[in-house]
Amino acid sequence: MIDTAGLEAELHKFADARDWHQYHTPKNLAMALSVEVAELVEIFQWHTPAQANAVMRSDEARHVEQELADIAMYLVRLSMVLGVDLNRAVAEKLVMNAQKYPAPQA
């Protein structure tokens, strides 16, 4: 299971040090998250499946890692601002998905 507590604490300290809490509204964080996802998508845009599968063996690997980190940070920060326990939400969603898509039938 995931545990975002350490990341949450670091993101809170980071925002505190820069007085960014005032800007970290649900709207702003959701929009920023969307932008970061789009930046990740852009890396793969127009690639064939084979090219997309090879990205992590290319010069773009570090770029992919950075975009994934941005996505994770914005997602965790958004969940904090909304008061969502992301660990609980993920655990519950995994149970729901297991019921919806039982392994023997998948």
N, C-alpha and C positions, 0 to 999 in steps of 0.2 A: 504494500500500500504506500501511497505517497505521504509525505509530511512536509508541508510548506512553512512550518513555524519559523525555521531559521531564515528562510527567504523573506517572509513577511517582516520579521524584525529588521533585517538589513534594508529592505525597501522603505520601511517606516523611518529609520534613521537617515537614509539618503534624502527622503522628501523633507524631513525635519530640518536638516542642515541647510537646505536651499529654500525653505519656506514655500514649498510646492504644494502643500496640502490644499491651499486655496484653489489651485488649478486642477486638482485631482477629483473632479466631479465625475459621476457616472457617465455623462455624455462625453466629456473630454477623453476619459480613459477608454471608453468603447470605440470612439473614433480613432484614437491612437492605436489601439489593438488592431482595428481594421486596416489601417495604413501599413502596419508591420506585417500583417498576413499578406497584404498585396505585394509588399516588397519580397517576401519569400516566394510567392507565386511567380513574380517576374523573373526570378532566377531560372525557373523551369519552363517559362513560356516559350513556345515554338520548338521545344525539344521533342525528339522522338522518344518512345518509351525506353529504348536502349540508352540514349543520351541522358535522359533523366536518371536512370539507374546508375550511371557512371559519374554523376555530379560530385559525389563525395570522394572520388578519386581524381578530381580535377582541381584547378586553381580556385574554383568557386566554393570549395568545401568550407573554408573559414567564413566566407560570407553567409553560407547556409547556417552555420553554427551561431553567428551573431544575430541573424534574423530570428532564429528559434529562441535564443536567449531573450531578445526584445519581446517576443510574443509571450513567453512564459512570465516575464516580469510584469507586463501590462495586464495579463490575465489574473495573476495573483493580486496585484494592486487593485484591480477592479473588484475582485471578490472581497477584498478587505473593506473597501469603501462601501460596498453594498451590504456588508455584514453577512456574507455567505461563507460558511465553513466549507472551503473548497475540498478539504480532505473527506468530509462527510458526504458532500455532494457527489464526488467521484465514486466513493465506495457504494453509495446508493444506486448510482447510474450503472455501475458494473453489475450489480445484482439484477437490476431491471433488464439490462441487455442479455444477461445469461438466461433469464426467463423468456425473453422475447425470441432469442436465437439459441435454443438448446444445442449443445455441441453435437449430439448424435444426429440432429436433423440439419445441421448446417453444411 
